[in-house]
Amino acid sequence: MGNTESVVVQKRLTRFRPDERPVVEGVFEHLLSGPTGAPGKAGKAITLDVLKTNMGSIASDSMTRRVYACMTSIDAEVPPVSGGGVSREQLVIFLADTLRGTAEERAPLVMAMAQPGGKGDVATVDQIQQFLADLISAVLQTLAHRGRLRGWKPEHMGDEAKGVRLLAEQLSSEIKASDQRTCDTPCLEDWLFRVSSVAVYLELLVSEGLSVMLPSRLPPTLLPQCREAPWGQLRSLLDLPLLLFLAPLLPERHSAPWRLLFSTQLHGESFTRLVSGCRGRGPTVLLLRDTKGHMFGGFASHSWEIRPQFQGDSRCFLFSVAPHMRVYTCTGYNQHYMYLNQGQQTMPNGLGMGGQHGYFGLWLDSDFGQGHSRARPKCTTYGSPQLSADEDFKLDAMEVWAVSEPPEQDPDEKKRSILDADPEVQAMMEMAGKTLHSQGLREPEEEDEQ
C-alpha cells in the first residue's frame, strides 16, 4: 500500500505480523477478482454484488448486507469512493478491527451490523438478537460448507432453526440494556468484553467469507467431535446451536469425542438400561424433554455410580434449552451435585442433580416416566429455577452423552460383588447380623474378554 494511505490504516496494519500483512493487503484485489480469479481493475470499489459473490456460499443475503453496511459506515479519514462502495482503506480497517480488534473497536462494527443501513448510535436488543441469528446461521453454514461438522449429522438432529433463535436470545440476554431494551456503543463494548463467543463467530465469518487465511490463526474448533453415533436409527435431541452453547461450558474444554450412552428412542424407557449405560463412563451430559416441550439437562463431572450419598463436584451444572437457553452453576450452598440410587427401600431411587431428597433441581424417578424439577424460588445447589413445564413432569425423551474418555478401570472391577462395590451395604448387613455367604462362594477369576 502506498504512502497516501491514512495514518489510521497504517496503524491498523501493525496489528498483523509481517508475513500476514501481504495477505490482508491482498484481500481487496481477491474480492474484486471474484471466483474466476480474474484480476480486478485498480481503484475499483467493492460493491454489494461483489460481496455477495464472495460470501454467498456461507452467509445469507441479510448477513451479507449487514457486513456491507458496516464496511461502508467506517470513517477511514479519506474521501468517499465515487459512486459508492467500499474502499481499500475501509476494508483494511474492517479486517483489522474484526480479526485483531478490542471490544471497544468491535462494538461500533456490531452496532452498524445490527441496524438497518448501518446508521445510528443506539440499537434495540431485538435488533441485536436478529443480527446474532444471522451470524450464528452463517457460522453453521460455514462449518457445513468447509466440512467441519466433526461427525455430527444435522439432518438427524433437532430443529436447527429453532436452536439458532434460542442461542441468539441467550447471547443477547447477557446485554445490560436500558429499561427501554436499548443499547448504545459502550453497552455493546461491555457485552462483547464479557461474551467472547460473539467475537469468535464474527472472526470466523470474516476470515472464511472473505478468504483471509492468516498463517498464525487456525480456524476455531467450535464443535466437539462425535464418535460412533447410530445416525441411521437416531433423531437426536441435540442440535448444532445447542452444541455451540454447551461445548464452551464444559470444564477444561473436554476434547474427547462425544459418545451416545443412552437414548429413549434406541433403548426404550428403562431406568435399568439407563444406569447400566452410564455407570463408570466418565463425565456426561444429560438432556431431557418433557411432554410439554420443555428441554433441559445437566453436566455430571464424574462417572455415575450407585450409592446412597451425593457425588460429583462444583464443576457440575444444570441448564435449560427450551423455552430459554440458560446455564446454572454451583452456588456453594451445598454439595448435592449428583445422586444415583436403585433398588433400596430406605433411600430415594432415581437420578437427581441439585437440591435435596424429594426436592431436586432435576429428578428422574426409577419408575422412569416421572420426574420433578422443584425450585421455590431456586434450587439451592445450582440456583436454577423450575426447568420443566410443570413441577412434576412426564418424560417424553432423554439422551445421555459421554463427553470424556472413560476412566481407566481396575481389571478386577467388573468381578467385584455388590458388597465390594458398596461397602456401606456390607457394613449395614453385618450390623443387622446377616451372614455374608457370598464371601466364600466367589467364582474363580477369568481373563477379561477382548
Helices and strands as residue ranges (DSSP letters): H 7-13, H 21-25, H 27-33, H 48-55, H 61-72, H 88-100, H 103-114, G 116-118, E 122-124, H 125-145, G 154-156, H 160-172, E 182-184, H 185-194, H 196-209, H 240-246, G 247-249, G 251-253, E 259-263, H 264-267, H 271-278, E 284-290, E 295-300, E 307-311, E 317-322, E 326-329, E 338-341, E 350-356, E 359-365, E 370-372, E 392-402, G 413-415, H 418-421, H 423-431, G 437-440
